[in-house]
Amino acid sequence: MLDFLPAPLKGILAVLLILINTLLFLPLLLLVALAKLVVPVQPFRKACTIVLNAIAWYWIGFNNTLMNLLHRVEWEVRGAEELSKEHWYFVTCNHQSWADIPAILYVLNSKIPLLKFFLKKQLIWVPLLGVAWWALDFPFMHRHTKEQIAKRPELKGKDIEATKAACEKFRYTPVTIFNFMEGTRFTPEKHQRQNSPYKHLLKPRAGGTAFVFGAMGEMIHTMLDVTIVYPGGRPGIWDYLCGRVRKIVIDIRTREVPERFLGMDYENNREVRVDFQRWVSEIWAEKDQRIETLLAENS
């Protein structure tokens, strides 16, 4: 509707309106989060979680509506037809730009449970946001270094046990765990430095994904393998906010995770670790070819 405006003006409007949206929703989210924190009654906390998730969905929904108002993007989405908000998912995606996250939220927000990230336990002390993440049930990881385990062998295996306990609440509430398996955004420099065997991707880091399946294998059996392509070239987040991105292709492949990887001991079982890395490498090789195909189709 307002796509006729100059690109920088659209970018400024987008930032201001997202900021206003955040300032409106954050106090309400923190108020419900505080109530959830101080009232240790499980039914009440569950009700608070439902309200908090609704607040997050509305916040994302407003931002999506804002993009529709300011920009004219052609969305080509494949594989989202059978998704459900009543199912547990692990989502991974190739990472090209900070625009990836709002693009993925645009497509998946109303189709699957709220996306959540594993966070380091130290982040719970971040002012305001730490409480918000806790209230939204973002799982906080407990990770011990090899040096700490060497000094205190009794810590071995405690990481996964603590994370499983933290994720126990998800047994009865559907959740989506999100992770960029590349760990960082793709750039030609990083690609060359890694000597990546893939044309369009960096090497995947299997450890974080393995940690999720090790901790949540009883709940999460399904992986959404998301591939995002920008036919007009890899944009920056400012390009996205300014409406310079004219087409986005998102291909979603639903994969059932092999049973042997659910609840696995990735760090201590070498055979499982090699097998899992091989499985991830096969997925990444398919994804690399898929990107090549999607780019050719949209050239």
Summary of the structure (lengths in Angstrom):
residues: 299
radius of gyration: 20.1
end to end distance: 26.8
largest distance: 63.4
contacts: 902
relative contact order: 0.15
helix: 53%
strand: 13%
